[in-house]
Amino acid sequence: MSTDDFLARFGAEGQRQPDPVAAAQQAMRNPLPARFYKEAGVLERDGLYHVALDGKTARTPARKPLAVGSRPVAEALAAEWDAQAERIDPAHMPLTRLVNSALDGVADQQEAVRAEIVRYAGSDALCYRAGEPEALVSRQNDIWQPILNGVEARIGARFLLAKGVVFTEQPAELLAAVARRVEAIAAPLALAGAHNVMTLTGSTIIMLALADGAIDAEAAWQAAHLDEDYQIEVWGQDEEAAERRAIRKREFDSAVLLLMNG
């Protein structure tokens, strides 16, 4: 199987990101192709860093060069390809799938992607707070509120908070301020990373705090799973849920790399 055939079959396509767990599970159901190259590396050419398999530039499903403007991203892509054993398992190639989607989908759908990120801000997870128990309320205030305050200060607008899950509409001026900040995210790679970070954390606020360097990736991941971690402390952790979370974490790490280096 050639590089192009593999990417056409297993690369992430479409304009919107699929659920990473479902994508990984679907990929694992497909017969895995044998590794068809000896080594993966990076070639610098025309101001871009190309992923090269045995010296040949890999291509996306739309037959665009698998090339990026960031050496760290290109090296991480090549490492994914180099880490494959006798069989190539796309479930273990989250960055390749995401970059394919960025180059083939996000590049042509930038405004739609930006608009979706802004829509997420209209029902952001950090704006919906528990009324009880006190331990959870306190934890949300201690961890979420500084993140929220920082984003509000940087965009110059305030979010409305709610208790429970009853929808609270955010002010138009707040969403306009978020849109101005999102407009500054570079496309397509950083924007694709931003979209996936937002999706995997359930929060545009967390994504913006991460993009601004106000929190690091681990703090963002922990903030996104604050409620879940509290429930685990109370009831224990389900093994299948832990496996799904590990898959999402790999997807998250790839998205962060694009957001910060795209």
C-alpha positions, 0 to 999 in steps of 0.5 A, a space after each residue: 500500500 502506498 503512502 497516498 493509498 494509506 492516507 486516503 483510506 485512514 486520514 481524517 476527512 471532512 470539515 468538522 472533527 469527529 469524536 476522537 473515541 469513535 474515530 479510534 474505535 472505527 479505525 481499530 475495526 478496519 484491517 490494518 495495513 502493513 508498514 510500507 516504508 522503512 523510515 519517517 523523517 522531516 524535509 525542509 522545502 519551500 519554507 515548510 517542513 514536510 513529513 517524508 516516508 523513505 524520502 517521499 513527501 507524504 500527502 493528505 487524503 486530498 493529496 496535499 503535501 503533509 507539510 507544516 510551518 512548524 518543525 516541532 509539529 513536523 517532527 511529532 508527525 514523523 515520530 507518529 509514523 516512525 513509531 508504527 510497527 509491522 502494522 500501521 494503526 491510525 488509532 495511535 496517530 492522532 496528530 496525523 489525523 488532525 493535521 490532515 483535517 486541518 489542511 483538507 477541511 479547516 483551511 477551506 472552512 475557517 469562518 465556520 470553525 471560528 463561528 462554532 468556537 464562538 457558539 461554544 462560548 455561549 454555553 461554556 462548561 465553566 459558566 455552569 456551576 454546582 449548587 452542592 455539595 460544598 466541596 465541589 462548589 469550592 473546587 469549581 470556584 478555586 480552579 475555574 474562577 481564576 481561569 474565567 477571570 483571566 479570560 474576561 480581563 483579556 477580552 474585556 467582557 464578562 460571562 454570565 454564570 448559572 447554577 445547574 444546567 438550565 441554559 443561560 444566554 450570554 450577552 451579545 457583546 461578550 460573544 463579539 469579544 470572544 469572536 475578536 479573540 478567536 479571529 486572531 488564531 492562525 489558520 488552519 493548524 492552530 485553529 484546528 488545534 483550538 477547535 479540538 481543545 475546545 471540543 475535548 474540554 467542553 470549554 472555549 474559555 479553557 482553550 483561550 486561557 491555554 492559547 494565551 499562556 495563562 495556564 499550561 496543558 496539564 492545568 487545562 486538562 485538569 480544569 476540564 475534568 474537575 467534575 469528573 474527577 470529583 465523581 471518581 473520588 466519591 464513587 471510584 473510576 470505571 475501567 472503560 471510562 478510564 480507557 476512553 479518557 486516555 484516548 481523549 488525552 492523546 487527542 488533546 495533547 496533539 491538539 495542544 501542540 497545534 494550537 501552540 505551534 500552528 
